[in-house]
Amino acid sequence: MSTIQVQDEQGVRIITINRPDKRNALSLDMYTSLTEYLIQGESDNAIHAFLIKGQQDCFTSGNDVADFLKNSNLDAKHPAFRFLFSLLDLKKPLVAAVTGPAVGIGTTVLLHCDLVYADPSAKFQLPFVNLALVPEAGASLLLPQLVGPQKAAELLLLGECFDANTANVLNIVNEVVSEGEIFDYALAKAVKLANQPPQALQATRELLRPNKDLVRKQMERELEQFAVRLKSDEAKNRFKAFLNKA
Ligand SMILES: C/C=C/C(=O)SCCNC(=O)CCNC(=O)[C@H](O)C(C)(C)COP(=O)(O)OP(=O)(O)OC[C@H]1O[C@@H](n2cnc3c(N)ncnc32)[C@H](O)[C@@H]1OP(=O)(O)O
């Protein structure tokens, strides 16, 4: 079974992260598949919106921590960062359905989504500093803009888990949807987007992102810092501690 599954339905490309034995941790190959499915969908005239999801018990536990240890050389060609830059350049709208853990990139990805739905099982976390890393996906710019500087500092410096209601109050998610209904609900919203006049939809989406160049610049700065931190002993010790369940 593929670790990234794709299904096109009613004008929506549904992308499902599917690596349940590792809590949907994202490996290099998985990022590459995610990027390819987005790029293909962008050029497919039958696709008008994307929906990203995991399974009922997990969205994603974020980057595969074992990969961080194995591949500590990082630049803009790294599959995770290629994926993040492809999100920044997306023209068609992206909807997320969050269930269970959404850790690290699992939360920062949401800052690039147009509509985000979560169910009560969703648990968000930005444990970059906890792992001796720095944020990515432009979160160091987008999060303070969204939730305010103090709250962003709390979420990024302490790296504690927060629940769906908190994410809703902070405007990280649009709505908390009952368990068992979230995937149908999020798909119905994505189909609704897919049925909007596509050129007006994409033009409006572009207008809603007036600081895209600034976000790109910040993502490049984050990438530089991330590359340095990833090689540090303090980060390697944190990765080993997680993998050894210390
Ligand atoms: C550029 C992007 C950067 C980032 O995304 S940084 C963030 C990186 N992610 C993390 O630090 C999260 C690590 N994972 C966790 O904290 C926990 O997991 C969860 C809270 C997500 C879930 O906890 P629970 O339900 O108790 O599951 P479990 O027993 O910890 O995990 C089951 C199996 O999955 C593996 N696993 C979980 N997350 C990851 C991961 N992110 N990278 C690699 N493996 C992971 C474990 O090791 C274990 O494996 P085994 O059954 O073989 O012992």
The ligand as an ORCA input file, in Angstrom:
! r2SCAN-3c Opt
* xyz 0 1
  C      10.604     19.774      8.288
  C       9.679     19.203      9.295
  C       9.937     19.216     10.648
  C       9.068     18.531     11.631
  O       7.994     18.038     11.301
  S       9.638     18.452     13.243
  C       8.502     17.373     14.078
  C       8.945     15.924     14.085
  N       7.960     15.099     14.759
  C       7.983     14.787     16.068
  O       8.883     15.157     16.813
  C       6.855     13.929     16.572
  C       7.337     12.615     17.068
  N       6.227     11.723     17.429
  C       5.509     11.870     18.552
  O       5.669     12.799     19.317
  C       4.506     10.790     18.848
  O       4.820      9.668     18.069
  C       3.036     11.173     18.570
  C       2.587     12.190     19.626
  C       2.872     11.760     17.175
  C       2.157      9.906     18.673
  O       2.399      9.247     19.896
  P       1.911      7.722     20.046
  O       0.520      7.583     19.586
  O       2.210      7.335     21.492
  O       2.802      6.857     19.054
  P       4.334      6.407     19.243
  O       4.382      5.151     20.050
  O       5.168      7.543     19.706
  O       4.737      6.098     17.723
  C       4.386      4.884     17.081
  C       5.557      4.501     16.172
  O       5.752      5.559     15.221
  C       7.072      6.070     15.332
  N       7.035      7.519     15.072
  C       6.106      8.398     15.514
  N       6.389      9.615     15.066
  C       7.512      9.517     14.335
  C       8.297     10.442     13.617
  N       7.949     11.733     13.508
  N       9.405      9.996     12.979
  C       9.755      8.679     13.016
  N       9.032      7.755     13.695
  C       7.934      8.172     14.338
  C       7.517      5.745     16.761
  O       8.932      5.731     16.847
  C       6.887      4.381     16.930
  O       7.667      3.455     16.209
  P       7.899      1.952     16.798
  O       6.544      1.331     16.896
  O       8.784      1.282     15.786
  O       8.547      2.100     18.125
*
